[in-house]
Amino acid sequence: LFPRPDALPISIGFAWAGATHSFAAALIAMALAAIGCWSLMGPFWATPTRVLGGRAAAGGVAIITMIGGLGGFLGPYLTGRLHDLTHGFAGGLYTIAALTLLAAILCITLATPPKNSTPS
């Protein structure tokens, strides 16, 4: 299924962008994060229709869209609050990197098929 460690470049890119003080390095780091984000779009949006069928697939896409809209609000809000507290963007970038890494670990964990116990 979709969840693979492909999200690691996103997390690495955001963490690197938060850690660097060089404009060129931050630009490269954000490019790495963007490449990671865009490379996951196809497999991500194909997953609900592959796993679910009919109305359930439509419901899955609706839930994904709803959570994405919530993230579209909370992400900039949290980054702005952390910027106000720390007077820099590193805290927000580290938070996004950590959440991306957590999501990747969660997806890898959930994608592992359960072991079938066969009666002996």
N, CA, C and O of each residue as an XYZ file, in Angstrom:
480
protein
N       0.827     -1.198      0.000
C       0.000      0.000      0.000
C       0.868      1.257      0.000
O       2.096      1.173     -0.018
N       0.233      2.397      0.020
C       0.895      3.699     -0.044
C       1.935      3.943      1.030
O       3.051      4.343      0.698
N       1.633      3.727      2.285
C       2.533      4.182      3.334
C       3.883      3.490      3.292
O       4.014      2.318      3.647
N       4.860      4.222      2.860
C       6.237      3.758      2.822
C       7.096      4.869      3.396
O       6.584      5.955      3.669
N       8.373      4.636      3.585
C       9.218      5.683      4.153
C       9.519      6.804      3.168
O      10.504      7.521      3.349
N       8.699      6.979      2.127
C       8.905      8.059      1.171
C       8.711      9.428      1.800
O       9.159     10.426      1.236
N       8.066      9.502      2.938
C       7.843     10.786      3.598
C       9.086     11.256      4.345
O       9.106     12.385      4.836
N      10.105     10.442      4.445
C      11.316     10.842      5.157
C      12.007     12.054      4.533
O      12.470     12.917      5.279
N      12.103     12.168      3.180
C      12.716     13.387      2.635
C      11.973     14.661      3.032
O      12.587     15.720      3.167
N      10.669     14.566      3.218
C       9.901     15.741      3.646
C      10.343     16.150      5.043
O      10.626     17.321      5.296
N      10.398     15.198      5.929
C      10.793     15.476      7.311
C      12.237     15.977      7.377
O      12.532     16.932      8.095
N      13.118     15.344      6.642
C      14.525     15.766      6.618
C      14.645     17.169      6.055
O      15.403     17.984      6.582
N      13.912     17.463      4.998
C      13.966     18.798      4.388
C      13.514     19.888      5.344
O      14.174     20.921      5.454
N      12.403     19.678      6.035
C      11.922     20.691      6.979
C      12.875     20.855      8.164
O      13.125     21.977      8.605
N      13.406     19.747      8.682
C      14.342     19.836      9.804
C      15.627     20.539      9.379
O      16.173     21.351     10.125
N      16.104     20.226      8.188
C      17.320     20.862      7.670
C      17.091     22.357      7.471
O      17.958     23.167      7.796
N      15.941     22.719      6.945
C      15.628     24.136      6.745
C      15.566     24.879      8.075
O      15.941     26.050      8.145
N      15.105     24.224      9.116
C      15.061     24.854     10.429
C      16.425     24.980     11.073
O      16.661     25.902     11.853
N      17.324     24.065     10.755
C      18.640     24.043     11.394
C      19.657     24.947     10.713
O      20.612     25.387     11.354
N      19.476     25.228      9.448
C      20.502     25.964      8.708
C      20.353     27.469      8.876
O      19.269     27.984      9.150
N      21.474     28.153      8.703
C      21.472     29.611      8.737
C      21.869     30.184      7.382
O      22.036     31.395      7.237
N      22.018     29.315      6.402
C      22.393     29.721      5.057
C      21.153     29.746      4.169
O      20.342     28.820      4.186
N      21.021     30.819      3.396
C      19.870     30.930      2.498
C      19.894     29.822      1.460
O      18.861     29.216      1.175
N      21.074     29.549      0.886
C      21.181     28.519     -0.156
C      20.833     27.142      0.402
O      20.122     26.374     -0.246
N      21.326     26.826      1.591
C      21.023     25.526      2.191
C      19.544     25.419      2.536
O      18.940     24.364      2.344
N      18.948     26.507      3.046
C      17.515     26.487      3.357
C      16.694     26.303      2.086
O      15.678     25.608      2.106
N      17.114     26.910      0.990
C      16.413     26.764     -0.290
C      16.489     25.321     -0.780
O      15.497     24.770     -1.259
N      17.661     24.713     -0.661
C      17.815     23.313     -1.065
C      16.972     22.406     -0.165
O      16.346     21.458     -0.641
N      16.961     22.701      1.130
C      16.188     21.892      2.073
C      14.694     21.988      1.774
O      13.993     20.976      1.792
N      14.209     23.181      1.504
C      12.790     23.329      1.186
C      12.453     22.679     -0.155
O      11.348     22.169     -0.339
N      13.406     22.696     -1.092
C      13.191     21.998     -2.362
C      13.085     20.498     -2.131
O      12.259     19.832     -2.755
N      13.919     19.958     -1.233
C      13.839     18.542     -0.896
C      12.483     18.210     -0.284
O      11.877     17.193     -0.621
N      12.015     19.060      0.606
C      10.704     18.842      1.218
C       9.593     18.911      0.164
O       8.661     18.106      0.190
N       9.692     19.861     -0.751
C       8.677     19.993     -1.798
C       8.689     18.787     -2.740
O       7.633     18.292     -3.132
N       9.878     18.320     -3.098
C       9.978     17.133     -3.956
C       9.329     15.935     -3.261
O       8.609     15.157     -3.886
N       9.594     15.799     -1.963
C       8.978     14.706     -1.215
C       7.462     14.814     -1.187
O       6.757     13.819     -1.363
N       6.958     16.036     -0.963
C       5.498     16.236     -0.916
C       4.847     15.906     -2.248
O       3.844     15.193     -2.294
N       5.412     16.418     -3.323
C       4.793     16.214     -4.630
C       4.950     14.782     -5.129
O       4.119     14.305     -5.901
N       6.009     14.086     -4.697
C       6.179     12.705     -5.147
C       5.180     11.759     -4.476
O       4.936     10.662     -4.978
N       4.608     12.170     -3.361
C       3.638     11.325     -2.672
C       2.195     11.562     -3.108
O       1.310     10.793     -2.732
N       1.945     12.589     -3.877
C       0.563     12.935     -4.230
C      -0.153     11.820     -4.993
O      -1.284     11.470     -4.656
N       0.482     11.272     -5.998
C      -0.158     10.229     -6.802
C      -0.530      9.003     -5.981
O      -1.697      8.612     -5.959
N       0.444      8.382     -5.299
C       0.096      7.213     -4.488
C      -0.900      7.531     -3.373
O      -1.761      6.712     -3.050
N      -0.780      8.720     -2.789
C      -1.685      9.085     -1.694
C      -3.128      9.135     -2.159
O      -4.002      8.559     -1.511
N      -3.397      9.808     -3.264
C      -4.781      9.954     -3.724
C      -5.311      8.695     -4.395
O      -6.523      8.551     -4.559
N      -4.432      7.783     -4.784
C      -4.892      6.516     -5.358
C      -5.288      5.518     -4.282
O      -6.016      4.565     -4.560
N      -4.822      5.724     -3.065
C      -5.058      4.754     -1.991
C      -6.530      4.576     -1.627
O      -6.975      3.433     -1.518
N      -7.324      5.657     -1.431
C      -8.722      5.418     -1.026
C      -9.514      4.603     -2.037
O     -10.301      3.738     -1.654
N      -9.317      4.868     -3.316
C     -10.081      4.124     -4.314
C      -9.544      2.707     -4.479
O     -10.271      1.816     -4.915
N      -8.278      2.494     -4.133
C      -7.712      1.150     -4.215
C      -8.169      0.284     -3.042
O      -8.439     -0.906     -3.206
N      -8.250      0.884     -1.874
C      -8.594      0.139     -0.668
C     -10.100      0.056     -0.479
O     -10.623     -0.978     -0.066
N     -10.794      1.146     -0.782
C     -12.237      1.215     -0.576
C     -12.945      1.159     -1.924
O     -12.314      1.318     -2.970
N     -14.228      0.935     -1.898
C     -14.981      0.900     -3.134
C     -16.268      1.694     -3.028
O     -16.818      1.853     -1.938
N     -16.748      2.191     -4.157
C     -18.043      2.866     -4.222
C     -18.166      4.068     -3.320
O     -17.334      4.975     -3.354
N     -19.218      4.071     -2.507
C     -19.483      5.196     -1.604
C     -18.399      5.351     -0.538
O     -18.097      6.461     -0.101
N     -17.826      4.238     -0.131
C     -16.773      4.302      0.889
C     -15.563      5.065      0.357
O     -14.933      5.811      1.106
N     -15.228      4.893     -0.921
C     -14.109      5.634     -1.509
C     -14.412      7.129     -1.524
O     -13.537      7.945     -1.236
N     -15.642      7.485     -1.856
C     -16.036      8.891     -1.843
C     -15.967      9.450     -0.427
O     -15.517     10.577     -0.218
N     -16.413      8.663      0.540
C     -16.322      9.089      1.939
C     -14.880      9.228      2.397
O     -14.549     10.154      3.138
N     -14.018      8.310      1.960
C     -12.596      8.393      2.302
C     -11.950      9.642      1.755
O     -11.185     10.305      2.455
N     -12.252      9.976      0.501
C     -11.715     11.197     -0.096
C     -12.264     12.423      0.634
O     -11.541     13.399      0.834
N     -13.515     12.380      1.026
C     -14.109     13.508      1.767
C     -13.438     13.693      3.124
O     -13.184     14.823      3.539
N     -13.153     12.606      3.810
C     -12.480     12.704      5.109
C     -11.065     13.241      4.939
O     -10.617     14.076      5.725
N     -10.361     12.764      3.917
C      -9.015     13.265      3.644
C      -9.055     14.761      3.355
O      -8.214     15.512      3.850
N     -10.022     15.198      2.559
C     -10.153     16.618      2.234
C     -10.465     17.438      3.478
O      -9.926     18.531      3.649
N     -11.323     16.927      4.344
C     -11.664     17.630      5.572
C     -10.447     17.767      6.492
O     -10.198     18.843      7.034
N      -9.702     16.697      6.667
C      -8.507     16.750      7.504
C      -7.458     17.669      6.877
O      -6.753     18.386      7.587
N      -7.358     17.647      5.552
C      -6.431     18.551      4.865
C      -6.804     20.007      5.067
O      -5.926     20.851      5.247
N      -8.092     20.313      5.040
C      -8.539     21.688      5.301
C      -8.223     22.125      6.719
O      -7.824     23.266      6.952
N      -8.400     21.215      7.665
C      -8.059     21.514      9.059
C      -6.557     21.746      9.199
O      -6.127     22.661      9.901
N      -5.769     20.920      8.534
C      -4.320     21.099      8.554
C      -3.890     22.385      7.867
O      -2.908     23.011      8.266
N      -4.626     22.777      6.833
C      -4.335     24.037      6.151
C      -4.558     25.247      7.037
O      -3.971     26.305      6.810
N      -5.401     25.096      8.044
C      -5.587     26.172      9.025
C      -4.593     26.049     10.173
O      -3.930     27.021     10.533
N      -4.492     24.848     10.747
C      -3.673     24.662     11.940
C      -2.176     24.809     11.680
O      -1.451     25.308     12.540
N      -1.705     24.385     10.515
C      -0.278     24.475     10.208
C       0.246     25.908     10.244
O       1.175     26.198     10.998
N      -0.325     26.806      9.453
C       0.134     28.198      9.508
C      -0.126     28.862     10.854
O       0.669     29.688     11.301
N      -1.225     28.511     11.500
C      -1.520     29.094     12.805
C      -0.461     28.685     13.826
O       0.062     29.526     14.558
N      -0.148     27.393     13.871
C       0.852     26.897     14.808
C       2.238     27.475     14.494
O       2.980     27.848     15.402
N       2.575     27.544     13.214
C       3.860     28.113     12.822
C       3.946     29.582     13.231
O       4.987     30.032     13.710
N       2.877     30.317     13.049
C       2.856     31.725     13.456
C       2.976     31.901     14.957
O       3.697     32.780     15.429
N       2.266     31.060     15.714
C       2.362     31.133     17.180
C       3.778     30.805     17.645
O       4.312     31.472     18.532
N       4.388     29.774     17.047
C       5.762     29.434     17.421
C       6.735     30.536     17.013
O       7.715     30.784     17.716
N       6.479     31.197     15.890
C       7.318     32.323     15.478
C       7.210     33.458     16.482
O       8.216     34.078     16.826
N       6.008     33.734     16.951
C       5.818     34.788     17.954
C       6.537     34.450     19.261
O       7.082     35.337     19.918
N       6.538     33.173     19.635
C       7.180     32.776     20.888
C       8.701     32.741     20.793
O       9.394     33.112     21.741
N       9.223     32.294     19.647
C      10.667     32.083     19.522
C      11.370     33.125     18.666
O      12.599     33.164     18.631
N      10.611     33.969     17.975
C      11.148     34.994     17.066
C      11.986     34.382     15.940
O      12.990     34.954     15.515
N      11.560     33.231     15.477
C      12.211     32.557     14.359
C      11.297     31.467     13.826
O      10.319     31.083     14.467
N      11.633     30.980     12.645
C      10.807     29.957     12.011
C      11.288     28.537     12.300
O      10.637     27.575     11.891
N      12.415     28.387     12.995
C      12.968     27.054     13.245
C      11.995     26.179     14.035
O      11.845     24.998     13.721
N      11.335     26.729     15.048
C      10.398     25.945     15.845
C       9.255     25.391     15.014
O       8.875     24.230     15.169
N       8.708     26.212     14.137
C       7.629     25.758     13.266
C       8.093     24.696     12.284
O       7.382     23.724     12.030
N       9.298     24.881     11.726
C       9.825     23.894     10.787
C      10.126     22.573     11.481
O       9.879     21.507     10.919
N      10.658     22.635     12.698
C      10.904     21.408     13.450
C       9.590     20.703     13.781
O       9.515     19.475     13.737
N       8.569     21.466     14.108
C       7.268     20.874     14.416
C       6.685     20.174     13.198
O       6.172     19.060     13.307
N       6.760     20.820     12.038
C       6.257     20.203     10.812
C       7.065     18.943     10.486
O       6.499     17.932     10.070
N       8.388     19.005     10.675
C       9.235     17.835     10.424
C       8.849     16.685     11.363
O       8.754     15.535     10.934
N       8.628     16.997     12.635
C       8.263     15.954     13.598
C       6.900     15.351     13.276
O       6.724     14.135     13.362
N       5.933     16.193     12.905
C       4.605     15.677     12.564
C       4.654     14.829     11.304
O       3.948     13.825     11.207
N       5.477     15.219     10.340
C       5.621     14.432      9.116
C       6.258     13.084      9.420
O       5.834     12.056      8.892
N       7.284     13.094     10.278
C       7.925     11.844     10.663
C       6.955     10.945     11.432
O       6.921      9.734     11.216
N       6.180     11.535     12.317
C       5.178     10.776     13.062
C       4.142     10.170     12.119
O       3.753      9.014     12.286
N       3.697     10.938     11.136
C       2.730     10.424     10.162
C       3.323      9.280      9.349
O       2.636      8.297      9.072
N       4.593      9.398      8.962
C       5.236      8.325      8.201
C       5.327      7.053      9.034
O       5.054      5.959      8.539
N       5.714      7.198     10.301
C       5.810      6.032     11.176
C       4.439      5.405     11.387
O       4.304      4.181     11.375
N       3.431      6.232     11.578
C       2.070      5.729     11.758
C       1.595      4.986     10.515
O       0.996      3.916     10.625
N       1.852      5.533      9.353
C       1.430      4.876      8.109
C       2.162      3.560      7.885
O       1.566      2.580      7.440
N       3.448      3.540      8.193
C       4.208      2.297      8.030
C       3.678      1.241      8.994
O       3.548      0.072      8.634
N       3.377      1.654     10.204
C       2.862      0.722     11.210
C       1.496      0.177     10.812
O       1.241     -1.021     10.930
N       0.620      1.058     10.342
C      -0.734      0.628      9.968
C      -0.757     -0.160      8.678
O      -1.683     -0.939      8.454
N       0.240      0.021      7.818
C       0.242     -0.667      6.528
C       0.723     -2.105      6.648
O       0.522     -2.901      5.730
N       1.347     -2.447      7.752
C       1.832     -3.808      7.932
C       0.646     -4.748      8.101
O      -0.136     -4.603      9.040
N       0.514     -5.699      7.204
C      -0.630     -6.611      7.317
C      -0.518     -7.461      8.579
O       0.576     -7.885      8.952
N      -1.647     -7.709      9.234
C      -1.595     -8.539     10.438
C      -1.203     -9.964     10.091
O      -1.553    -10.474      9.027
N      -0.489    -10.589     10.978
C      -0.092    -11.981     10.744
C      -1.294    -12.876     11.021
O      -1.910    -12.822     12.085
N      -1.599    -13.686     10.042
C      -2.720    -14.626     10.202
C      -2.272    -15.826     11.011
O      -1.278    -16.482     10.697
N      -3.012    -16.087     12.031
C      -2.696    -17.266     12.828
C      -3.505    -18.437     12.288
O      -4.736    -18.422     12.270
N      -2.788    -19.422     11.861
C      -3.474    -20.597     11.324
C      -3.561    -21.637     12.431
O      -2.586    -21.884     13.140
N      -4.722    -22.238     12.573
C      -4.864    -23.275     13.605
C      -4.005    -24.481     13.274
O      -3.910    -24.885     12.115
N      -3.383    -25.054     14.287
C      -2.545    -26.242     14.033
C      -3.275    -27.508     14.301
O      -2.713    -28.591     14.137
